[in-house]
Amino acid sequence: YANVGRAITEGLDAFKREVEDGTFPSEEYSPYVMNEEEEKAFDLLLEQDKAERDRKHHEAAKKLKQADEYEQLSLYGGKD
């Protein structure tokens, strides 16, 4: 049996250092560069994703607020 815990920890520490200091990923690991058309399409997808996440966030917040208001009414003797 091997003591893999130490190897995993050392590997993750090295990965974290390299990401934080900007040496990873290097051109060796990410040689792909988007052209202008791909970048525009990607930016559009990001905008659509943000809009969808914002919409879902607002829906969830509204439902939670409504549930909280219902609970408050119930706690203080309000009618259902």
DSSP file (Angstrom, degrees, kcal/mol; ACC not computed):
  #  RESIDUE AA STRUCTURE BP1 BP2  ACC     N-H-->O    O-->H-N    N-H-->O    O-->H-N    TCO  KAPPA ALPHA  PHI   PSI    X-CA   Y-CA   Z-CA
    1    1 A Y              0   0    0      0, 0.0     2,-0.3     0, 0.0     0, 0.0   0.000 360.0 360.0 360.0 145.2    0.0    0.0    0.0
    2    2 A A        -     0   0    0      1,-0.0     2,-1.5     3,-0.0     3,-0.2  -0.737 360.0-122.6-106.5 153.1    1.2    3.5   -0.8
    3    3 A N     >  +     0   0    0     -2,-0.3     4,-0.8     1,-0.2     3,-0.3  -0.681  45.3 160.7 -90.2  81.9    1.0    6.6    1.3
    4    4 A V  H  >  +     0   0    0     -2,-1.5     4,-2.9     1,-0.2     5,-0.2   0.700  56.5  76.9 -80.3 -19.5   -0.9    8.6   -1.4
    5    5 A G  H  > S+     0   0    0      1,-0.2     4,-2.5     2,-0.2    -1,-0.2   0.908  96.7  46.5 -57.3 -43.9   -2.3   11.2    1.0
    6    6 A R  H  > S+     0   0    0     -3,-0.3     4,-2.7     2,-0.2     5,-0.2   0.920 112.9  49.2 -65.7 -43.9    1.1   13.0    1.1
    7    7 A A  H  X S+     0   0    0     -4,-0.8     4,-2.4     2,-0.2    -2,-0.2   0.901 112.4  48.5 -62.9 -40.7    1.5   12.8   -2.7
    8    8 A I  H  X S+     0   0    0     -4,-2.9     4,-2.7     2,-0.2     5,-0.2   0.935 112.6  48.0 -64.2 -46.1   -2.0   14.2   -3.2
    9    9 A T  H  X S+     0   0    0     -4,-2.5     4,-2.5    -5,-0.2    -2,-0.2   0.917 113.2  47.3 -61.8 -44.3   -1.5   17.0   -0.7
   10   10 A E  H  X S+     0   0    0     -4,-2.7     4,-2.3     2,-0.2    -1,-0.2   0.909 113.0  49.3 -64.0 -41.3    1.9   18.0   -2.3
   11   11 A G  H  X S+     0   0    0     -4,-2.4     4,-2.4    -5,-0.2    -2,-0.2   0.913 112.6  46.5 -64.3 -43.2    0.4   17.9   -5.8
   12   12 A L  H  X S+     0   0    0     -4,-2.7     4,-2.6     2,-0.2    -2,-0.2   0.885 111.8  51.6 -67.6 -38.3   -2.6   20.0   -4.8
   13   13 A D  H  X S+     0   0    0     -4,-2.5     4,-2.4    -5,-0.2    -2,-0.2   0.922 111.8  46.8 -62.5 -43.4   -0.3   22.5   -3.0
   14   14 A A  H  X S+     0   0    0     -4,-2.3     4,-2.5     2,-0.2    -2,-0.2   0.914 112.1  50.6 -65.3 -42.8    1.9   22.8   -6.1
   15   15 A F  H  X S+     0   0    0     -4,-2.4     4,-2.4     2,-0.2     5,-0.2   0.936 110.7  49.3 -59.3 -47.7   -1.2   23.2   -8.3
   16   16 A K  H  X S+     0   0    0     -4,-2.6     4,-2.7     1,-0.2     5,-0.2   0.920 111.5  48.9 -59.7 -45.7   -2.5   26.0   -6.1
   17   17 A R  H  X S+     0   0    0     -4,-2.4     4,-2.5     1,-0.2     6,-0.2   0.931 112.1  48.3 -60.0 -45.9    0.8   27.8   -6.0
   18   18 A E  H  X>S+     0   0    0     -4,-2.5     6,-1.9     1,-0.2     5,-1.3   0.864 113.2  47.1 -66.2 -36.6    1.1   27.7   -9.8
   19   19 A V  H ><5S+     0   0    0     -4,-2.4     3,-0.7    -5,-0.2    -1,-0.2   0.931 114.0  47.9 -68.7 -44.4   -2.4   28.9  -10.4
   20   20 A E  H 3<5S+     0   0    0     -4,-2.7    -2,-0.2     1,-0.2    -1,-0.2   0.866 115.2  43.7 -66.1 -36.3   -2.0   31.7   -7.9
   21   21 A D  H 3<5S-     0   0    0     -4,-2.5    -1,-0.2    -5,-0.2    -2,-0.2   0.480 113.1-117.5 -90.8   0.8    1.3   32.9   -9.3
   22   22 A G  T <<5S+     0   0    0     -3,-0.7    -3,-0.2    -4,-0.5    -4,-0.1   0.558  82.9 116.0  83.5   8.3    0.1   32.6  -12.9
   23   23 A T      < +     0   0    0     -5,-1.3    -4,-0.2    -6,-0.2    -5,-0.1   0.676  60.3  88.2 -83.7 -15.0    2.5   29.9  -14.1
   24   24 A F  S    S+     0   0    0     -6,-1.9    -2,-0.3     1,-0.3    -1,-0.2  -1.000  78.9  32.9-128.8 134.1   -0.4   27.4  -14.7
   25   25 A P  S    S+     0   0    0      0, 0.0    -1,-0.3     0, 0.0     2,-0.1   0.473  84.3 177.3 -84.0 141.2   -2.0   27.1  -17.1
   26   26 A S    >>  -     0   0    0     -3,-0.1     4,-1.6    -2,-0.1     3,-1.0  -0.367  51.2 -87.7 -94.4 179.5    0.8   28.0  -19.4
   27   27 A E  T 34 S+     0   0    0      1,-0.3    -1,-0.1     2,-0.2    -3,-0.0   0.813 126.8  64.7 -58.0 -29.5    0.7   28.0  -23.2
   28   28 A E  T 34 S+     0   0    0      1,-0.2    -1,-0.3     2,-0.2     0, 0.0   0.869 111.6  33.4 -61.6 -36.5    1.7   24.3  -23.0
   29   29 A Y  T <4 S+     0   0    0     -3,-1.0    -1,-0.2     1,-0.2    -2,-0.2   0.604 131.0  30.9 -98.2 -14.4   -1.6   23.5  -21.3
   30   30 A S     <  +     0   0    0     -4,-1.6    -1,-0.2     1,-0.1    -2,-0.2  -0.461  63.0 149.4-142.3  68.6   -3.9   26.0  -23.0
   31   31 A P        +     0   0    0      0, 0.0     2,-0.3     0, 0.0    -1,-0.1   0.628  43.4 105.9 -76.8 -11.7   -2.7   26.6  -26.5
   32   32 A Y        -     0   0    0     -3,-0.1     2,-0.4    -5,-0.0    -3,-0.0  -0.505  47.6-173.3 -76.3 132.6   -6.1   27.4  -27.8
   33   33 A V        -     0   0    0     -2,-0.3     2,-0.2     0, 0.0    -1,-0.0  -0.994  21.7-127.6-124.2 129.6   -7.0   31.0  -28.6
   34   34 A M        -     0   0    0     -2,-0.4     2,-0.1     1,-0.1    -2,-0.0  -0.495  19.0-131.5 -75.2 141.4  -10.5   32.0  -29.6
   35   35 A N     >  -     0   0    0     -2,-0.2     4,-2.5     1,-0.1     5,-0.2  -0.365  35.5 -94.5 -80.6 174.6  -11.0   34.0  -32.7
   36   36 A E  H  > S+     0   0    0      1,-0.2     4,-2.3     2,-0.2     5,-0.2   0.882 124.8  50.8 -60.5 -41.7  -13.2   37.1  -32.5
   37   37 A E  H  > S+     0   0    0      2,-0.2     4,-2.3     1,-0.2    -1,-0.2   0.916 112.0  46.8 -63.7 -43.8  -16.3   35.3  -33.7
   38   38 A E  H  > S+     0   0    0      1,-0.2     4,-2.7     2,-0.2    -2,-0.2   0.896 111.2  52.3 -64.7 -39.9  -15.9   32.6  -31.1
   39   39 A E  H  X S+     0   0    0     -4,-2.5     4,-2.7     2,-0.2    -2,-0.2   0.909 109.6  48.7 -63.9 -41.7  -15.2   35.2  -28.4
   40   40 A K  H  X S+     0   0    0     -4,-2.3     4,-2.3     2,-0.2    -2,-0.2   0.922 112.5  48.2 -63.2 -44.0  -18.4   37.1  -29.3
   41   41 A A  H  X S+     0   0    0     -4,-2.3     4,-2.1     2,-0.2    -2,-0.2   0.903 112.8  48.6 -63.0 -41.3  -20.4   33.8  -29.2
   42   42 A F  H  X S+     0   0    0     -4,-2.7     4,-2.3     2,-0.2    -2,-0.2   0.919 110.3  50.7 -64.8 -44.4  -18.9   32.9  -25.9
   43   43 A D  H  X S+     0   0    0     -4,-2.7     4,-2.3     1,-0.2    -2,-0.2   0.886 109.3  52.0 -60.7 -39.3  -19.6   36.3  -24.4
   44   44 A L  H  X S+     0   0    0     -4,-2.3     4,-2.7     2,-0.2    -1,-0.2   0.919 108.7  50.1 -63.3 -43.6  -23.2   36.0  -25.6
   45   45 A L  H  X S+     0   0    0     -4,-2.1     4,-2.5     1,-0.2    -2,-0.2   0.898 110.0  51.0 -61.0 -40.1  -23.6   32.6  -23.9
   46   46 A L  H  X S+     0   0    0     -4,-2.3     4,-2.5     2,-0.2    -2,-0.2   0.910 110.6  48.6 -64.0 -41.9  -22.2   34.1  -20.7
   47   47 A E  H  X S+     0   0    0     -4,-2.3     4,-2.5     2,-0.2    -2,-0.2   0.921 112.5  48.1 -63.2 -44.3  -24.7   37.0  -20.8
   48   48 A Q  H  X S+     0   0    0     -4,-2.7     4,-2.3     1,-0.2    -2,-0.2   0.902 111.6  50.3 -63.6 -40.3  -27.5   34.6  -21.4
   49   49 A D  H  X S+     0   0    0     -4,-2.5     4,-2.7     2,-0.2    -2,-0.2   0.916 110.6  49.2 -63.4 -43.4  -26.4   32.4  -18.5
   50   50 A K  H  X S+     0   0    0     -4,-2.5     4,-2.7     2,-0.2    -2,-0.2   0.917 110.7  50.3 -63.0 -42.9  -26.2   35.4  -16.2
   51   51 A A  H  X S+     0   0    0     -4,-2.5     4,-2.5     2,-0.2    -1,-0.2   0.910 112.0  47.8 -61.4 -42.1  -29.7   36.5  -17.2
   52   52 A E  H  X S+     0   0    0     -4,-2.3     4,-2.5     2,-0.2    -2,-0.2   0.912 112.6  48.2 -66.3 -42.9  -31.0   33.0  -16.5
   53   53 A R  H  X S+     0   0    0     -4,-2.7     4,-2.3     2,-0.2    -2,-0.2   0.903 112.3  49.5 -64.1 -40.5  -29.2   32.8  -13.1
   54   54 A D  H  X S+     0   0    0     -4,-2.7     4,-2.6     2,-0.2    -2,-0.2   0.918 110.8  50.2 -63.1 -43.7  -30.6   36.3  -12.2
   55   55 A R  H  X S+     0   0    0     -4,-2.5     4,-2.3     1,-0.2    -2,-0.2   0.933 112.6  45.9 -60.3 -47.0  -34.1   35.2  -13.2
   56   56 A K  H  X S+     0   0    0     -4,-2.5     4,-2.5     1,-0.2    -1,-0.2   0.873 111.3  53.2 -65.1 -37.1  -33.9   32.1  -11.1
   57   57 A H  H  X S+     0   0    0     -4,-2.3     4,-2.7     2,-0.2    -2,-0.2   0.936 110.4  46.4 -62.6 -46.4  -32.5   34.0   -8.2
   58   58 A H  H  X S+     0   0    0     -4,-2.6     4,-2.3     2,-0.2    -2,-0.2   0.879 112.1  51.2 -65.7 -37.7  -35.3   36.5   -8.3
   59   59 A E  H  X S+     0   0    0     -4,-2.3     4,-2.4     2,-0.2    -1,-0.2   0.938 112.6  45.8 -62.5 -46.6  -37.9   33.7   -8.6
   60   60 A A  H  X S+     0   0    0     -4,-2.5     4,-2.5     1,-0.2    -2,-0.2   0.907 112.3  50.6 -64.2 -41.8  -36.4   31.9   -5.6
   61   61 A A  H  X S+     0   0    0     -4,-2.7     4,-2.4     1,-0.2    -1,-0.2   0.902 110.5  50.0 -62.8 -40.7  -36.2   35.1   -3.5
   62   62 A K  H  X S+     0   0    0     -4,-2.3     4,-2.5     2,-0.2    -2,-0.2   0.922 111.5  47.8 -63.8 -44.9  -39.9   35.9   -4.3
   63   63 A K  H  X S+     0   0    0     -4,-2.4     4,-2.5     1,-0.2    -2,-0.2   0.906 112.6  49.0 -63.4 -41.6  -41.0   32.4   -3.3
   64   64 A L  H  X S+     0   0    0     -4,-2.5     4,-2.4     2,-0.2    -1,-0.2   0.900 111.4  49.5 -65.6 -39.8  -39.0   32.5   -0.1
   65   65 A K  H  X S+     0   0    0     -4,-2.4     4,-2.6     2,-0.2    -2,-0.2   0.923 111.9  48.3 -64.3 -44.0  -40.4   36.0    0.8
   66   66 A Q  H  X S+     0   0    0     -4,-2.5     4,-2.3     1,-0.2    -2,-0.2   0.915 112.4  48.7 -62.9 -42.3  -43.9   34.7    0.1
   67   67 A A  H  X S+     0   0    0     -4,-2.5     4,-2.4     1,-0.2    -1,-0.2   0.897 111.8  49.9 -63.9 -39.8  -43.3   31.7    2.3
   68   68 A D  H  X S+     0   0    0     -4,-2.4     4,-2.5     2,-0.2    -2,-0.2   0.910 110.2  49.6 -66.1 -42.3  -41.9   33.8    5.1
   69   69 A E  H  X S+     0   0    0     -4,-2.6     4,-2.2     2,-0.2    -2,-0.2   0.896 111.4  49.7 -63.5 -39.8  -44.8   36.2    4.9
   70   70 A Y  H  X S+     0   0    0     -4,-2.3     4,-2.2     2,-0.2    -2,-0.2   0.918 111.1  49.3 -63.3 -43.6  -47.2   33.2    5.1
   71   71 A E  H  X S+     0   0    0     -4,-2.4     4,-2.5     1,-0.2    -2,-0.2   0.896 109.7  51.4 -64.4 -40.5  -45.3   31.8    8.1
   72   72 A Q  H  X S+     0   0    0     -4,-2.5     4,-1.8     2,-0.2     6,-0.2   0.912 109.9  49.5 -63.5 -42.3  -45.4   35.2    9.9
   73   73 A L  H  <>S+     0   0    0     -4,-2.2     5,-3.9     1,-0.2    -1,-0.2   0.910 112.2  48.2 -62.6 -41.0  -49.1   35.4    9.4
   74   74 A S  H ><5S+     0   0    0     -4,-2.2     3,-1.1     3,-0.2    -2,-0.2   0.889 110.3  51.7 -66.8 -39.1  -49.6   31.9   10.8
   75   75 A L  H 3<5S+     0   0    0     -4,-2.5    -1,-0.2     1,-0.2    -2,-0.2   0.847 112.4  45.4 -66.8 -33.8  -47.4   32.6   13.8
   76   76 A Y  T 3<5S-     0   0    0     -4,-1.8    -1,-0.2    -5,-0.2    -2,-0.2   0.105 124.6 -94.9-102.4  22.0  -49.3   35.8   14.7
   77   77 A G  T < 5S+     0   0    0     -3,-1.1    -3,-0.2     1,-0.2    -2,-0.1   0.668  70.9 153.8  81.0  16.4  -52.7   34.3   14.3
   78   78 A G      < -     0   0    0     -5,-3.9     2,-0.3    -6,-0.2    -1,-0.2  -0.288  47.7-103.9 -71.7 163.8  -53.4   35.5   10.8
   79   79 A K              0   0    0      1,-0.1    -1,-0.1    -2,-0.0    -5,-0.1  -0.669 360.0 360.0 -90.8 146.9  -55.8   33.6    8.6
   80   80 A D              0   0    0     -2,-0.3    -1,-0.1    -6,-0.1    -6,-0.1   0.461 360.0 360.0 -68.8 360.0  -54.6   31.3    5.9
